[in-house]
Amino acid sequence: MEKNVLSIDCDWIQHSTQMVELNNLVFQTFKSVDRIFFLKNHYTIVKYIDTPSYICNVDHHHDINYGYNNQHINTGNWVSYLIEKGLVEKYTWIHNVNSKYNVDEVVNQIGKLKEYNLDLDLNYIKNIQFQDIFICESFGFYENLNDDEKKFFIPYNIFKQVAFHFFKEKVIIDNEKNNGFFLQENLEKQK
């Protein structure tokens, strides 16, 4: 049976309206999911997806194929890795108006999916019953940002505090240090 997975990268938030909408989705989802994951790096999600899944990725970036080479799994290609392993059957990307999207980067991978969707609105996924939620800090992406731009970290910390306070038994924290990528061979040894 396919698992419904909600993946959120806090870089999706660009204004206060998005923050309010995302708060509503996340807090509702916390109530019904089996597991709540907090990741320092988005690509570490591959350690936890072990069954065919429908992934809804709320993210400024599609993460399908920004340089997938079958050896290094990173923040920009973790979805391709999971597609190649047969662990993503359907994929929806909730993106921003100014998100960059080049069809040539993703066409080979999306052709392997049963379903592929793009949307700008969280309402597109609000009625899906998710089993897992992953919230990604992606700190490495923000190292060179100014103080105003670092507001993306605030939602991550708020989500983590709420999850710990109300749903501690469901929370899994992955604080793996960002080394930029996984070597696929090392990931296989961990499983």
N, C-alpha and C positions, 0 to 999 in steps of 0.2 A: 504494500500500500504506500502510496506517495505521501510524503510528509510536507506540510506547509511551513515554510521558514520565512520569517521576517528579518531582514538584515538592514540595519540603519547605520549610516556613516554620518556623523554630526556635521560634516562639511556641507551637507545638503541645506542646512539652515542659513538663509541669507537675509531674513527680515523677521520682525516680531510676529507677523501673522503665521509664518511657517512654524515658528516655535510653539505657538498656541495649538496649531493643528497637530503637530507632532506630539506634543504633550498628551493631547486627548487620545491619539492612537496608541501611544506607548503605554499609558496608564491603564487603558482598557485591555490591552493585550497582556499586560502583566497578570491580570486576574485569571486568564484562561489558559495560558501556556504551561507546558510541562517544565521547561527550563528557560532561564534567563541568563544569557551570557554577556559579559563585558570584556571586550578585547582592546588591547593597546594598538594592535595592528590588524587591519582587515583580513589580510591573507591567512591569519591563524584560524580563521573559520574552517579551513579545509581539514583541520584535525577533528572536527566535531560532526561534519556531515558524512554519514556512513550508510545512508539509505537513499534511494531515488527521491528527489525533492522538487517541489515548486518553490523557487526562491523569488521573493519580492524584495528588491534591493532599492531602498530609499537612499539616494547617494547623488552627489554632484557629478560623479564619474561612473561610467557603466561597468568598469572593472572586468570586462570580458577579455579584451586583448589589447593591452598596451604593451606589446612586446613579449607574447608568450613563446617560449622556446623549448618547452618540454623538460627543461632542467631546473630552471629557477622559478619558483612560485612567489609572486610578489603582490603588492597592493593593486596593481593594474591588470593582473591576469588570473587571479584566483578562480574566477568563474569559468574560464577556459579549462583550467585543470579539472574542475569538477565535471564539466561537460565531457571531457575526454574519458574520465573514469566512469561515466554513465550515472553520475549522481545528481545531475540537474536535467530534469525532463521538460520543465516549463520555467520561464524566466520573465519577470516583469521588472522594468526599471522605471522608478519614479524619479524624475530628474528635474532640473531647472531650465528655464528658458535659455539661459546662457551656458548651459552644459555643452561641451564639445562632443560631437558625434560624427564619426566618419564611417560610413557604411562599409568601406573597404577593410576597416580594422576588425569588423565583427561578422561579415557575411558568411565566412566559412563555418564559424561556430554556431550561429543562429540557425543555420540549415540543418543542424543535428538535433534541434529541439522540437518537441511536439507543439510547443506554443511559445511565442515571443511577443511581448507587449512593451510599449513605451507610453508613458503618461506623465502629465505635470501635476496631477491632483491626487492627494492621498485618499480621496473618496473612492478612487478606482479599486483600492484594496481593503477598504474599511470593513467589509462584510465577510472577509476570509477568516476562517477559524485556524489560527496558527498554533503549531505545537511547540515551536522554539522561536525565541527572539534573540538576535545578536545586536549589540550596540557597540559601535566601534569609535574609539577616540581618534585614531589616526594622528597621533601627536607629531610624528616625523614629518607629516605633510605641512605642519604649521610652524616649524621651527623658526622660519624667517619672517613671520607675520608680526605686525605691530600690535600694540595692546588692544586696540579696538577690534582687530581681526581675531584676536584670541578668544572672543566671546563664544566661539564654538565649543570650547572646553566646558563652559558652564552647564549646558544641557547634559553632557555626559555625566558630570558629577552629580547633578540633580537626579537624573535617572538612577544612578547607582545608589544614592542615599535612599530614595524611595523604595527601590527594590529590596535593599537590605532591611529597611525598617518593617515593611509589610509582607515581604515574600522571601525571607532569608533562606528558607529550605529549598528554593528553586534556583538560587543564584550560584553561578560559576564564574570565577574571575580568572582570566588568562592575562597575566602580566608579562608575558614573554617580551624580552627586550627586542627592540627593532634592530635587526641586523640587515634589513633591506629585502631579504628573501629567504625562502626555504630552499634547500636542495631537495629535489624530489626523492632521491635515494635516502636521505635522512628521515623524511616524512614516512616513507614506507617502513623504516626500522622502528619508528615510534608506535606504529599500529600493531 
